[in-house]
């Protein structure tokens, strides 16, 4: 596919109407990473291999097309406008994925709160970018096209071959998947973003129009395969409104927060197809203390006491990790924090994409596991239970009570998974990751929306992450 909007994007650069990408910090230039000649052989998640999607040969050296490509690169990179420089900076940097990640976070904030669907969708977008990066590396080393010669580049061309463009491939993949997952968002705007990301490499002098056109086509084909995969994972199931046998109403079992009659969020998510687990029930914990038992009353009294004596630091932790309606939700907060660690590591592009895919896959399965248990036990939330027990008939938590059962905590599952994945990737920062995981887990108790024992899902998140790591150790990147 030729660049549909090449002329318009080159003239506009980074337009003010770029709602999906505007506002993000401009990426600094990355440290030049070593070549990754084996990355095209790394194991993919949805593609059978990096070779599955075919990329046609590049223009023959010395051909009229090759000469025209080089002339266009020299023209653009040799006389960059301020807008072009801004566009190049926007799409370059230590995290070439960042604009697409930000767009995914924004889209989640635009829809009703749905934690397991958010982590599922984050994983699909980042898997698409990773598989597209691996595929582009496969074809780079199949065709061995050197970056444009005799060009004053705005950013380093890097140590890799240029055809097809990896930035364009990731753009094509991410934009295609996001358009399918969020049909109420502008597909045209996503396509324009992809064109802009691809064209920025021509403006930078690192790639030719043929490089980026091939990359976009490759990425879009990868995106279509990820969408086809997503259609088989069961996320489109509808709940019939019936509770399982043995699960009644309140006060023993979950009911909506006081004053609400809303149905529970995503009761079927525990049955979705996971990435690495055998099923959503693989790490299902035993039942929580039953309503009215001494253990349950003690847990309720603990929350009342914590809320009465909440310190400013505890409140700060609770609010930081809240992930409320209208935000990127808890998984999005984890991603935003992890991006800082990944950027600081100055990884190669395929390793950046791999790190984010591993993290998001662990959280996607963590969401499935937590929802499996939530809708097995239907455990009541503190706000309802504390009132029903008579401890405080008007009791309110610090943060709004979510519209799904308490046990176990989805956020704690994300915390355990992220801690384990990031420690695998960056073992020197293990203590930092542990402290972050501690804060995220305890934040739900400080918020008054979870019982202390709901944190059992943190261990499940770690076990899921270990499955992801077991696969990662065989994907070829550690060799």
Helices and strands as residue ranges (DSSP letters): H 6-12, G 39-41, H 64-78, H 82-91, H 98-109, H 115-143, H 166-181, H 187-204, H 209-230, G 269-271, H 294-308, H 312-320, H 329-344, H 349-377, H 382-388, H 410-425, G 427-429, H 430-447, G 452-456, H 457-472
